[in-house]
Amino acid sequence: MRPRSNFNKSLLLFLFSLNCLNGQNNGIQVLEKVMDNAMYVRDAYYRFNITSENENDLFPISGELYIKKEKYFVDTEEIDQIFDGDKLYTIIHENEEIIVSSDSNTFFNFTPKQIFNFFKDDYEIAIEETQDFYWNLIARNLIQEDLVYKIIIDSNLLSIKKIDIKNRENVILSSFLTLSYKYNLSLPSSLFKFDKNKFNNYILIEN
């Protein structure tokens, strides 16, 4: 009887936690849990795809994202970004340029911390529905009302699965999709260090 009792307690605890999350008015706490979880795991890896309805030479774009605490490395065929905890290096392969700047000037803004900081101030976030093992959040900008973000979160892994940007007509303008992800890896520290020797012919631009 004890194993069954423990199972029932775990089930009740899960349902209670789920109901608490569903009862929130803005859903920002769900994003905070995602950010905290990303900082808790040892290392993380994401494979992603970004599409856009706007005509652009860059999109669609696919790549890989590696995270070690606050440091990250974005690897795509067109543009790479390395944040070593202090400086951000944006490597544009077509132009053979390397732009050195602060983390706030990043081209890609989809690490859990960046996403949380983006939405925490000027957005009203509501939990639209829960479906299977996913939370669907709707984020509306309190100033720019013509754009709506739909954020789909894996409630098991506390990881962002997909973000759709929609207009008032509910048409998807662009979409960020996580194709796969892994946690608690052993990523080498060298992955998050910029090495100028690898880009001898590139021009270094400091902002």
C-alpha positions in Angstrom: 0.0 0.0 0.0 2.9 2.4 0.6 4.0 2.6 -3.0 0.4 3.4 -4.1 0.1 6.0 -1.3 3.4 7.7 -2.5 2.1 7.6 -6.1 -1.2 9.3 -5.0 0.7 12.0 -3.1 2.9 12.7 -6.1 -0.1 12.9 -8.4 -1.9 15.3 -6.0 1.3 17.4 -5.8 1.6 17.6 -9.6 -2.1 18.5 -10.0 -1.8 21.2 -7.3 1.3 22.7 -9.0 -0.4 22.6 -12.3 -3.5 24.3 -11.0 -1.4 27.0 -9.3 0.3 27.7 -12.6 -3.0 27.8 -14.5 -4.3 30.3 -12.0 -1.7 32.9 -12.6 -2.8 36.0 -14.3 0.2 36.7 -16.5 2.3 33.5 -16.8 5.6 35.4 -16.2 6.3 32.9 -13.4 6.3 30.1 -15.9 9.0 31.8 -18.0 10.9 32.4 -14.8 10.8 28.7 -14.0 12.2 28.0 -17.5 15.0 30.5 -16.9 15.9 29.1 -13.5 15.9 25.6 -14.8 18.3 26.6 -17.6 20.7 28.1 -15.0 20.3 25.0 -12.8 21.3 22.4 -15.4 25.0 21.9 -16.0 25.1 22.5 -19.8 22.4 22.7 -22.5 22.2 22.1 -26.3 19.4 23.1 -28.6 19.0 22.6 -32.3 16.6 25.2 -33.8 15.0 26.6 -36.9 13.8 30.2 -37.5 11.3 31.1 -40.3 9.9 34.4 -41.4 7.1 35.6 -43.7 9.1 38.7 -44.5 11.4 38.5 -47.5 14.9 38.3 -46.1 18.2 36.7 -47.2 18.8 35.4 -43.7 15.6 33.5 -43.1 14.9 30.6 -42.9 17.9 29.9 -40.8 18.9 26.7 -38.8 21.6 26.2 -36.3 22.7 25.0 -32.9 22.7 26.8 -29.5 25.1 25.8 -26.6 24.6 27.2 -23.1 26.9 27.0 -20.1 25.3 29.2 -17.3 25.3 32.7 -18.7 27.7 31.9 -21.5 26.4 30.8 -24.9 27.5 29.9 -28.5 25.1 30.1 -31.5 26.4 28.2 -34.5 24.8 28.7 -38.0 26.1 28.7 -41.5 25.5 32.5 -41.9 26.2 34.0 -38.5 27.8 32.8 -35.3 27.6 34.4 -31.9 29.8 33.8 -28.8 29.1 35.3 -25.4 32.0 34.6 -23.1 30.3 36.1 -20.0 31.8 39.6 -20.8 31.8 40.3 -24.5 29.7 39.3 -27.4 31.3 38.3 -30.7 29.0 38.3 -33.8 30.8 36.5 -36.6 29.3 37.3 -40.1 30.8 34.8 -42.5 29.5 36.4 -45.7 31.1 39.7 -45.0 34.1 38.2 -43.1 33.4 40.6 -40.2 33.5 40.1 -36.4 31.5 42.6 -34.3 32.5 42.9 -30.6 29.8 44.4 -28.4 27.8 43.9 -25.2 25.3 41.1 -24.6 22.4 43.6 -25.1 23.3 44.0 -28.8 22.9 40.3 -29.6 21.4 39.4 -33.0 19.9 36.2 -31.6 17.7 36.6 -28.5 16.5 33.2 -27.6 18.5 31.9 -24.6 16.0 31.4 -21.7 17.5 34.4 -19.8 17.2 36.7 -22.8 13.6 35.6 -23.5 12.6 36.2 -19.8 14.2 39.6 -19.8 12.5 40.5 -23.1 9.0 39.7 -21.8 9.1 40.6 -18.1 8.4 44.3 -18.3 6.2 45.4 -21.2 4.2 42.3 -21.8 1.1 40.8 -20.3 1.5 37.0 -20.4 -1.5 34.7 -19.9 -1.7 30.9 -19.9 -4.0 30.2 -22.8 -4.3 26.4 -22.2 -2.4 23.3 -21.1 -2.3 20.4 -23.5 -0.7 17.1 -22.7 2.8 18.1 -21.5 2.9 21.6 -22.9 1.9 25.0 -21.6 0.7 27.5 -24.2 1.4 31.1 -23.2 0.1 34.3 -25.0 2.2 37.4 -24.6 0.8 40.8 -25.6 2.9 43.9 -25.7 1.2 46.6 -23.6 2.6 49.3 -26.0 2.7 47.7 -29.4 -0.6 45.9 -29.5 -0.4 44.7 -33.1 2.0 41.8 -32.3 1.2 38.7 -30.2 3.6 36.0 -29.2 2.5 32.5 -28.7 5.1 30.6 -26.5 4.9 26.8 -26.2 6.7 25.3 -23.2 7.6 21.7 -22.5 6.3 21.4 -19.0 8.3 18.2 -18.3 11.7 19.7 -19.2 10.8 23.3 -18.5 12.1 24.2 -22.0 10.8 26.5 -24.7 9.6 24.4 -27.6 8.3 27.1 -30.0 7.6 30.8 -30.3 5.3 32.2 -32.9 5.0 35.9 -33.6 1.5 36.8 -35.0 -0.3 39.9 -36.1 -3.8 41.0 -35.3 -5.2 38.8 -38.0 -3.6 35.8 -36.3 -1.2 35.3 -39.2 2.3 33.9 -38.2 5.0 36.4 -39.2 7.9 34.5 -37.9 8.6 31.4 -35.8 11.3 30.0 -33.6 11.2 26.2 -33.3 13.3 24.0 -31.1 13.9 20.8 -33.0 15.8 19.0 -30.3 17.5 19.7 -27.0 19.7 17.9 -24.4 20.6 18.8 -20.8 23.4 18.1 -18.4 26.1 17.6 -21.0 29.9 18.2 -20.6 30.6 21.0 -22.9 34.2 22.2 -23.1 34.9 25.7 -21.9 36.8 26.4 -25.1 33.4 26.4 -26.9 32.5 29.7 -25.3 35.9 31.5 -25.9 36.5 33.6 -29.0 39.7 32.6 -30.9 40.8 35.2 -33.4 43.3 32.8 -34.9 40.4 30.9 -36.4 39.4 34.0 -38.4 42.6 35.4 -39.8 41.1 37.1 -42.8 38.1 38.6 -40.9 37.8 42.3 -40.0 37.4 43.0 -36.2 34.9 45.8 -35.4 34.5 47.0 -31.8 31.3 48.8 -30.8 
